[in-house]
Structure formats: C-alpha cells, structure tokens
Amino acid sequence: MRTRLIFALAFIGLFLVAVYWISTWDDHQIEGRIEQIDIPQLMIGPHDLSDDELTLQTILINERTKVTGEANDVQQLQVGQVVTVELDRDAKLKIAVSIHVQPD
C-alpha cells in the first residue's frame, strides 16, 4: 500500500512538472499587430481585432534587434503590420532579439 502511495505521488509530481514545462515553451515569442511605434519601444496588440478590449504588450528594441520579412530595418516598421517577436530569454524586460514581419 505504501509503495502505491509513493508511486502515485511521484507520478503526480512528474505530471505537474511536465505541465509547467510545456506552458513555458513559447514564453519567448509574441505574435501580434503593431499598434504603436515609439522607438525604443513597440506596442504589440492581438492580430485579430475581434475583442472589445485591446491588451497591448510593450516590447523594447535596440540596435541589435534583427528585422526580417517584409521589413529590413526597425525604421521600416509600420503600424498595422503583423509581426512575430522573439524575446531575449535571459532578460527581465521584454527585449526583442528579432522581429519577423509577416506579409499582409
């Protein structure tokens, strides 16, 4: 009986660790539409405008931020473009490592 209890608790613990690990997989990427550009920061909102309430995320950009896709430089970014932003995993703030601009 004691062995079954230990096995069950170990299984539940491993399951909870696996769920936490899976939930953190895409924490370093944000997809959305550029709502405001005020260098050195971008305001990113959801790419579908079906919600009544708009939740914006502030992303910091710097000279090391790579821009790919429809734009080649930070200066070519425009409001309304759909982007995928990869964040610096080690930073405490949301600092963009790369921004991929998706075609319309």
Secondary structure, 3 states (H helix, E strand, C coil): CHHHHHHHHHHHHHHHHHHHHHHCCCCCEEEEEEEEEECCEEEEECCCCCCCCCCCEEEECCCCCEEEECCCCHHHCCCCCEEEEEECCCCCCCEEEEEEECCC
